[in-house]
């Protein structure tokens, strides 16, 4: 019966029937493939954005120079200090002391820049579980009285029973008088390895 209907149809009607069937199959296939593709591509954006933020949060220890010489600062230009009362690589500044002299804590990796030595950097675990940055075995601290970058008003203080000093790149205390200093732009960038300095050309 179907064969006889097909024979009785005009050539134009036969062509239209064939084309519409092929078009329907093509539309169905396209709908299936686009539906499958959209479900796999949707979660890619959050994953990519999460990965892009994973490198942030490094703690940088670099250097600044003043009339008193070169000493350590953090990547934001804040002065860091050692406390003479600390012995070995343990911190004895807790409670009210840590309120006035907050420890330099490690968030992510700890990186050396400027004149700071990467091999002298380390961390210790404080009693509250936070990681405190050390340099040449000295736990490092900020001073709450420093209002921001370029300030070193804690230099030479003897609060809590011992002296607080800025730290030289060699790890020794800087005892000269310093109350403020200039932070050079770009001082927080990690230093290039010694073997590549000649290639960079003057940096």
N, C-alpha and C positions, 0 to 999 in steps of 0.2 A: 504493500500500500504506500509506504513512504517512498519507495523507488518510483512509483507511478506519479506521485505528487511532484517529485523532483524533476521528472522528465517534462511534466506539463508546465513547470515554472519557466518564465522567460529568462534569458541569460542575465539580464540586469538584476532580476530578483534573486537568482542563484548567487551572484557576486555579492549582493548586499547581505544575504544571509551568512555567507562565509566570512565576510569582513567583520560583521557585528560579533560573530562568535569568537574570532581571534582577538578583537578589541576587548571583549569581556574577560577573556583569559588574561590578557595583558594587564588590565586594570586590577584584577584580583591578585595577580602575582606582585604587582607594584605595592598594593596595600599591605600584603603580607610582609614583604621585605622591608618597607619603611616602618612598619610597626615593630618588627624585630630589632631594627637598627636603633630606634629611638630609645629602647629600654636599656641598651648596653652603653650608649653614649652619655646618658643623663648623669650617672654618678662620677664621671671623669672630672668634672669641674671642681667639686669639693676636695677630691683627692689631690688634685694639682695645687689648689690653694693651700692645703695643709702642708704639703711638701715644701712650698715656697717659704713658709714661715718657720721651718724647722731649723734654719741656720742662725736665727737671731738669738740674742741673749748671751753672747760671749763677753767675758770680763777681760778688759785690756789693761795692762800695766805698762806705762810708757814713761817718758822723762820730760822734765822741764828744766830750764837753766835760769839762774838768777845771779846776782852778785855774790851769793854764798856758794855757788857751784851748781852742779847738776844733781837732781834728786827725783825720786819716783812720784808719779801722779797716776790717776786712773784715766781711762779713755775719755772721760768727760771733763778732764782738767782739774779734778779735785785732788788736793794733797793727801798723801797717805803717810802714816807714822808707824814707828815701832815703839814699844814700851820697854824700858830698861828692866823692869821687874819681871818680865817674861823670861823663863829659862828654858833652854832647848827649843823645841818646836811646839810647846804647849802654851795656850793662852790662860792667863790668870785674871783677865779682866772680864768680870761677869757682873750681873745685877746693875747697880747704879753706875759702876764704872763703864759697862757696855752701853748704858744710856748716854753717857757723855762722850764716849769714845766707841762708836759703833764699829764692829768688825767689818772688814772688806770681805763680803761674801762672794762665793763663786756661783755664777749663773751660767750654765753651759761650760764651754771650754775657757781656759785661762790662757791668754795670749800675750806675748811680749812685743813691744814696739819701741821705736826710738833707741835710746841707749840701754834699755832694760835687757837682761839676759834671760832667755827662755829656760835655760838649764837651772836657773836659780828660783824659778817659780814652782810653787807646790800648793797643796791644800792640807788642812787638818780638819777633823770633825769636832765641832764644839759640843758641849754637854746637851744643847738643845737639838742636836742633829744637823745643824747647818754646816756647810763647808766654808771655812775661812781661808782666804788666800795668804800664803806665806812667801817670803822672799829671802833667800839665803838662810832659811830656817826661822826667820822672824815673822810671827803673825802680824798682819797689817791691819791698821785701823784708820777710820776717818775721825775728825773732830767735829762734834755737833756745833761748836762755835764758829766754824767756817761757813759763811753764808752761801758759798758756791765756788765755782772754779776760780783759780787765781788767788785764793786765800790760804794762808798758812799761819793763822793766829794761834794754833796750838803748839807751835814750835817752842821748845824749851820749857813747856809747862811741867810742873811737878805734882799735878793733881793725882790723888790716890796713892801718894807715897813714893813715886819714882818719876824720873824724867821721861818726856815724850819727845822724840826727835824725828825729823824727816830722814829718809833713807837714801843713801847714795846708790848708784848702779852697781857698786862693788859689794853692797850689802851692809856697809858700816853706817853708823849714825852721822848725820850732818848736824854739827853743833853750832854753826854760825847763825847769826841773827837773820831771820827771814819772817816777814809778815804778809807779804804779797809777792806775786810773780806774774809774768805774762805767759799765757798759754799760746803757743804757736798754732796756726791753723793746720789741720791735717796731722796733728801729733798723735792721733789715736790709730792711725793706719799701721797694721803690722809691718815690722821691719822685714826687708828682703833678706834671704839667706846670704851669708858672706860670699858664697861662690857666685851669686848672680848679680852682685852689686856692680861689677864692671860692665855687664851687659846692659843694665838699666841706664847707665850713663849719667853720673852725677847725683843720683838720688840715694 
